[in-house]
Amino acid sequence: MNTTKYTTSNFNSAGLDASQLCSRKLWQLVSRNVTGRVKDSDHDKISDKDLSAAIEELAKRRHYLEELQKIGKLRAGSSH
């Protein structure tokens, strides 16, 4: 079981560095924050700015596009 937490290289004073996380972790962050399955005290709670950065990074990588469309975070036929 993977119990890896964020490292200081994933966050900086400006927030999340989405380019440093794997697509699976980005999707976990997005899906948990969008669906409300994350509590304020949860380590996966991220700001709206960081949520947008994670979504943009996934779209740029062209990963989880169908899932992003299903939760309303990506328009059909759009790459961002």
C-alpha positions as CSV (number, residue, x, y, z in Angstrom):
1,M,0.0,0.0,0.0
2,N,1.4,3.4,-1.0
3,T,1.3,5.9,1.9
4,T,3.2,8.6,0.1
5,K,2.3,12.1,1.2
6,Y,3.2,15.3,-0.6
7,T,6.8,16.4,-0.5
8,T,8.0,19.9,-0.4
9,S,8.9,19.6,-4.1
10,N,5.2,19.2,-4.9
11,F,4.2,22.5,-3.1
12,N,5.8,25.8,-3.0
13,S,4.7,29.2,-1.5
14,A,2.5,29.7,-4.5
15,G,0.8,26.3,-4.0
16,L,0.7,23.0,-5.9
17,D,3.2,22.3,-8.6
18,A,0.9,20.1,-10.8
19,S,3.7,19.3,-13.3
20,Q,5.6,17.4,-10.6
21,L,2.7,15.0,-9.7
22,C,1.7,11.9,-11.7
23,S,-1.6,11.9,-13.6
24,R,-3.2,9.4,-11.2
25,K,-2.4,11.6,-8.1
26,L,-3.7,14.7,-10.0
27,W,-6.9,12.9,-10.8
28,Q,-7.3,11.8,-7.2
29,L,-7.0,15.4,-6.0
30,V,-9.4,16.7,-8.6
31,S,-12.0,14.0,-8.1
32,R,-12.0,14.2,-4.3
33,N,-12.1,18.0,-4.3
34,V,-14.9,18.3,-6.9
35,T,-17.1,15.6,-5.5
36,G,-16.8,16.9,-1.9
37,R,-15.2,13.8,-0.6
38,V,-12.4,15.7,1.0
39,K,-12.7,17.5,4.4
40,D,-11.1,20.8,5.2
41,S,-8.6,19.0,7.5
42,D,-7.7,16.4,4.8
43,H,-4.2,16.5,3.3
44,D,-5.8,16.3,-0.2
45,K,-7.7,19.6,0.3
46,I,-6.4,22.0,-2.3
47,S,-7.3,25.6,-3.2
48,D,-9.4,26.5,-6.2
49,K,-6.3,27.8,-7.9
50,D,-4.5,24.5,-7.3
51,L,-7.6,22.6,-8.5
52,S,-7.5,24.6,-11.7
53,A,-3.8,23.9,-12.2
54,A,-4.4,20.2,-11.7
55,I,-7.2,20.2,-14.2
56,E,-5.1,22.1,-16.7
57,E,-2.2,19.8,-16.3
58,L,-4.4,16.7,-16.9
59,A,-5.9,18.3,-20.0
60,K,-2.4,19.2,-21.3
61,R,-1.3,15.6,-20.8
62,R,-4.6,14.5,-22.4
63,H,-5.2,12.1,-19.4
64,Y,-8.5,11.5,-17.7
65,L,-10.3,13.6,-20.3
66,E,-13.6,11.6,-20.2
67,E,-13.6,11.7,-16.5
68,L,-13.1,15.5,-16.5
69,Q,-16.0,15.8,-18.9
70,K,-18.3,13.7,-16.7
71,I,-17.7,15.9,-13.7
72,G,-18.2,19.1,-15.8
73,K,-14.6,20.3,-15.7
74,L,-13.8,19.9,-19.4
75,R,-16.0,20.7,-22.4
76,A,-16.6,17.9,-24.9
77,G,-14.2,18.3,-27.8
78,S,-11.9,20.6,-25.8
79,S,-8.3,19.9,-24.8
80,H,-8.5,22.3,-21.9
